Structure formats: C-alpha cells, structure tokens
Amino acid sequence: MRDRMLPVLGVMALVGIAPSLSAHHSTVAYAQHTLTLKDATIKNVVWAHPHIILTFSVKEANGAASTWSTESGSPGSVARLGWNRNSVKPGDKVTIELLPAKNGAHVGRLKKVIFPDGRELLDTQTNPETLKQ
C-alpha cells in the first residue's frame, strides 16, 4: 500500500507547487507595450539566477537623470541567445527596449539591448523560439 501512495503523493506535491512556479515567470506586472529608452548608460549588471538585472540611467524629457532597472531571462537562457557575462558592461551607451511596470515604477522586463553600432542582444521575451532549439 505504501509503495502505491508515494507516486500519488508526488503528483499531489507537483500539482500544489505548479501555480507558484508559473506565477514566478509571469509578466503580469508589466504593461504589454514596448517602451524604448534611448541614450541609456549602463550602471550595473548582475549576472545571476534567476534573472540578469541591468541598471541604467537615462535623461527624462525635462533633462533630469533617472535610474531604471530591467530584468531579463536567466544567464543560461540568454546565453543561448548569444549573451555572455561581458556582453553588457557598466559605462556602455545603449538603447533599451522593455515592457514597463504597470505601476509606473522605473523597472521593466527587458526585450532587447541595442548598441550604437546596431548590434542587438535579444531577451527571451523578444525571441522565445530560440530557446526551443
């Protein structure tokens, strides 16, 4: 009897944690329109699980500087898209495309980083098909 209960308990445990696993990877906190922030200067890059975090500064329309942060996929997922830990460095001048937070905070979900030479680093939100390879 005990041998038959272990698989049942295992399935019940997976069913119980499945909603929290999918909720973590939701983009519900972000608007579904793309915001493009030009002339951004990278301040910090955190290359760590579960998400890479880019912090950067941009000038607002009134000329004041503001600091933003954006999360991307995991290091492993963006590595499959061509990134490495030195792809974006503090001091880099870039354009950032992101899905901004719905609440107006200066945070977002990264879509892509565009360098002045036209080179682009896509995130999993931009090119999820690449992850299926």
Secondary structure as a PSIPRED ss2 file (coil, helix, strand):
# PSIPRED VFORMAT (PSIPRED V4.0)

   1 M C   1.000  0.000  0.000
   2 R H   0.000  1.000  0.000
   3 D H   0.000  1.000  0.000
   4 R H   0.000  1.000  0.000
   5 M H   0.000  1.000  0.000
   6 L H   0.000  1.000  0.000
   7 P H   0.000  1.000  0.000
   8 V H   0.000  1.000  0.000
   9 L H   0.000  1.000  0.000
  10 G H   0.000  1.000  0.000
  11 V H   0.000  1.000  0.000
  12 M H   0.000  1.000  0.000
  13 A H   0.000  1.000  0.000
  14 L H   0.000  1.000  0.000
  15 V H   0.000  1.000  0.000
  16 G H   0.000  1.000  0.000
  17 I H   0.000  1.000  0.000
  18 A H   0.000  1.000  0.000
  19 P H   0.000  1.000  0.000
  20 S H   0.000  1.000  0.000
  21 L H   0.000  1.000  0.000
  22 S H   0.000  1.000  0.000
  23 A H   0.000  1.000  0.000
  24 H H   0.000  1.000  0.000
  25 H C   1.000  0.000  0.000
  26 S C   1.000  0.000  0.000
  27 T C   1.000  0.000  0.000
  28 V C   1.000  0.000  0.000
  29 A C   1.000  0.000  0.000
  30 Y E   0.000  0.000  1.000
  31 A C   1.000  0.000  0.000
  32 Q C   1.000  0.000  0.000
  33 H C   1.000  0.000  0.000
  34 T C   1.000  0.000  0.000
  35 L E   0.000  0.000  1.000
  36 T E   0.000  0.000  1.000
  37 L E   0.000  0.000  1.000
  38 K E   0.000  0.000  1.000
  39 D E   0.000  0.000  1.000
  40 A E   0.000  0.000  1.000
  41 T E   0.000  0.000  1.000
  42 I E   0.000  0.000  1.000
  43 K E   0.000  0.000  1.000
  44 N E   0.000  0.000  1.000
  45 V E   0.000  0.000  1.000
  46 V E   0.000  0.000  1.000
  47 W C   1.000  0.000  0.000
  48 A C   1.000  0.000  0.000
  49 H C   1.000  0.000  0.000
  50 P C   1.000  0.000  0.000
  51 H C   1.000  0.000  0.000
  52 I C   1.000  0.000  0.000
  53 I E   0.000  0.000  1.000
  54 L E   0.000  0.000  1.000
  55 T E   0.000  0.000  1.000
  56 F E   0.000  0.000  1.000
  57 S E   0.000  0.000  1.000
  58 V E   0.000  0.000  1.000
  59 K E   0.000  0.000  1.000
  60 E C   1.000  0.000  0.000
  61 A C   1.000  0.000  0.000
  62 N C   1.000  0.000  0.000
  63 G C   1.000  0.000  0.000
  64 A C   1.000  0.000  0.000
  65 A E   0.000  0.000  1.000
  66 S E   0.000  0.000  1.000
  67 T E   0.000  0.000  1.000
  68 W E   0.000  0.000  1.000
  69 S E   0.000  0.000  1.000
  70 T E   0.000  0.000  1.000
  71 E E   0.000  0.000  1.000
  72 S C   1.000  0.000  0.000
  73 G C   1.000  0.000  0.000
  74 S C   1.000  0.000  0.000
  75 P H   0.000  1.000  0.000
  76 G H   0.000  1.000  0.000
  77 S H   0.000  1.000  0.000
  78 V H   0.000  1.000  0.000
  79 A H   0.000  1.000  0.000
  80 R C   1.000  0.000  0.000
  81 L C   1.000  0.000  0.000
  82 G C   1.000  0.000  0.000
  83 W C   1.000  0.000  0.000
  84 N C   1.000  0.000  0.000
  85 R C   1.000  0.000  0.000
  86 N C   1.000  0.000  0.000
  87 S C   1.000  0.000  0.000
  88 V C   1.000  0.000  0.000
  89 K C   1.000  0.000  0.000
  90 P C   1.000  0.000  0.000
  91 G C   1.000  0.000  0.000
  92 D C   1.000  0.000  0.000
  93 K E   0.000  0.000  1.000
  94 V E   0.000  0.000  1.000
  95 T E   0.000  0.000  1.000
  96 I E   0.000  0.000  1.000
  97 E E   0.000  0.000  1.000
  98 L E   0.000  0.000  1.000
  99 L E   0.000  0.000  1.000
 100 P E   0.000  0.000  1.000
 101 A E   0.000  0.000  1.000
 102 K C   1.000  0.000  0.000
 103 N C   1.000  0.000  0.000
 104 G C   1.000  0.000  0.000
 105 A C   1.000  0.000  0.000
 106 H C   1.000  0.000  0.000
 107 V E   0.000  0.000  1.000
 108 G E   0.000  0.000  1.000
 109 R E   0.000  0.000  1.000
 110 L E   0.000  0.000  1.000
 111 K E   0.000  0.000  1.000
 112 K E   0.000  0.000  1.000
 113 V E   0.000  0.000  1.000
 114 I E   0.000  0.000  1.000
 115 F C   1.000  0.000  0.000
 116 P C   1.000  0.000  0.000
 117 D C   1.000  0.000  0.000
 118 G C   1.000  0.000  0.000
 119 R C   1.000  0.000  0.000
 120 E E   0.000  0.000  1.000
 121 L E   0.000  0.000  1.000
 122 L E   0.000  0.000  1.000
 123 D C   1.000  0.000  0.000
 124 T C   1.000  0.000  0.000
 125 Q C   1.000  0.000  0.000
 126 T C   1.000  0.000  0.000
 127 N C   1.000  0.000  0.000
 128 P H   0.000  1.000  0.000
 129 E H   0.000  1.000  0.000
 130 T H   0.000  1.000  0.000
 131 L H   0.000  1.000  0.000
 132 K H   0.000  1.000  0.000
 133 Q C   1.000  0.000  0.000
